[in-house]
Amino acid sequence: MIQQQTFSTAAGSMVNAPLFGHARRGDFLLADGIAHLNHGSFGAVPRGVLEAVQEWQRRIEADPDTFFRRDLLALLHGAADRIAGFLGGRGGDWAFVENATSGLNAVIASLRLEPGDELLCLSQVYGAVGNALRYHAERAGARIVTVAVPVPFGDPAPLLDRLKAALGARTRLALFDHIVSGSAAVLPIADMAALCRKRGVPVAIDGAHAPGQIALDVPALGVQWYVGNLHKWAFAAKGTAVLWCAPERQAALHPTVISHDLGKGFPAEFAWTGTRDPSAWLAVPVALDYLAALAADAVRAHNAALARAAAALLIDAWGTEAAAAPEFRAAMVSVRLPLSAGADRDAAHRLIDRLRCDHAIAVNVAALDRALWVRVSAQIYNELDDYRRLAALGPRLLA
Ligand SMILES: Cc1ncc(COP(=O)(O)O)c(C=O)c1O
């Protein structure tokens, strides 16, 4: 049951809006006493979605043979049609994968690389995805070309210039993060993809954070592959991500696990990669119903406004800056800590652990440009008070 609140607009009319903030905490299993400021890393699943997952598990266990032999494929098609309604395109152009890492691995592993080929990515590529690029490049004798993303990010022009200069005759793939993990910047990927298109370079987008956090029409972006997590910002259960592939590229795209349906094409090959629990994927319609009942645009507007307020609070408390200008942010913001020495990956992980263990505050921390940046997320269950706890730590954070 979605609770609502009534408020008056500037024009004086009364409108109903969903009730956001701590009043929504009960929709989730989030433990009390913890400042949950890190929706971006692992998401949080509404109770109703978990119940739907469990209901699917019960149905499967009642008659596994009938479920897997007769029902599964049609059910996945139905869920994919819902994805198309949410993110654009046709259901047949979407496949389910377990997570963004696995979807992007499939795209990279499906390339036919040759010695001397180049794979292009951004300096802030997500670590796991950077590793996948390196692994496949090394096996083929190809090389990685990195385009530096300015920190803070406030003007696309230098990034677009660097990208133009980095695209070459041997570039076989450009892989861009839609919302960068470390800086939380929402990048102008349609413009970046347009540059690549002019040079005949296919583009894969790591949209791990995008579905639900920003409005999306994936086929309109002009890219060849798009991978998005639904278990972060679309309220799906963990292990739920989707992979879109442009029709002309589908014949060459295969899952990393080759199974019975090799040769049946996309997305059929992805539907069966061995026996697994498909319950989280089949519960996607319930997750999208939850988002729709709250109104996806109202959720985005609430989260973006709360993230802006949180940014102002932290910037004021620490006397620093955000890693992306407001027009390049959505429901997350990374704010620089006022120190520079020892700002490496290990220091970032130590700080995450210290905040979690000593202060019961869950955040992400990244080392960028010789500084540490604390990333906070804003979700419907958050209120500004949650961020005050972090802001108040001040110098103790740096001890
Ligand atoms: C940009 C980016 N790509 C990929 C991932 C990996 O997502 P997953 O663990 O769901 O594969 C993340 C996780 O936060 C991310 O931020």
The ligand as an SDF file (V2000), in Angstrom:
LIG
                    3D

 16 16  0  0  0  0  0  0  0  0999 V2000
   29.8830    1.8230  -13.1050 C   0  0  0  0  0  0  0  0  0  0  0  0
   29.6830    0.4540  -12.5450 C   0  0  0  0  0  0  0  0  0  0  0  0
   29.7910   -0.6020  -13.3560 N   0  0  0  0  0  0  0  0  0  0  0  0
   29.6000   -1.8510  -12.9190 C   0  0  0  0  0  0  0  0  0  0  0  0
   29.2770   -2.0990  -11.6160 C   0  0  0  0  0  0  0  0  0  0  0  0
   29.1200   -3.5110  -11.1710 C   0  0  0  0  0  0  0  0  0  0  0  0
   27.8030   -3.8110  -10.8910 O   0  0  0  0  0  0  0  0  0  0  0  0
   27.4570   -5.3180  -10.4920 P   0  0  0  0  0  0  0  0  0  0  0  0
   28.2000   -5.6130   -9.2270 O   0  0  0  0  0  0  0  0  0  0  0  0
   25.9970   -5.3480  -10.3280 O   0  0  0  0  0  0  0  0  0  0  0  0
   27.9550   -6.1630  -11.6060 O   0  0  0  0  0  0  0  0  0  0  0  0
   29.1500   -1.0450  -10.7210 C   0  0  0  0  0  0  0  0  0  0  0  0
   28.7960   -1.3000   -9.3160 C   0  0  0  0  0  0  0  0  0  0  0  0
   28.5810   -0.4350   -8.5160 O   0  0  0  0  0  0  0  0  0  0  0  0
   29.3740    0.2770  -11.1940 C   0  0  0  0  0  0  0  0  0  0  0  0
   29.3130    1.3270  -10.3760 O   0  0  0  0  0  0  0  0  0  0  0  0
  1  2  1  0
  2  3  1  0
  2 15  2  0
  3  4  2  0
  4  5  1  0
  5  6  1  0
  5 12  2  0
  6  7  1  0
  7  8  1  0
  8  9  2  0
  8 10  1  0
  8 11  1  0
 12 13  1  0
 12 15  1  0
 13 14  2  0
 15 16  1  0
M  END
$$$$
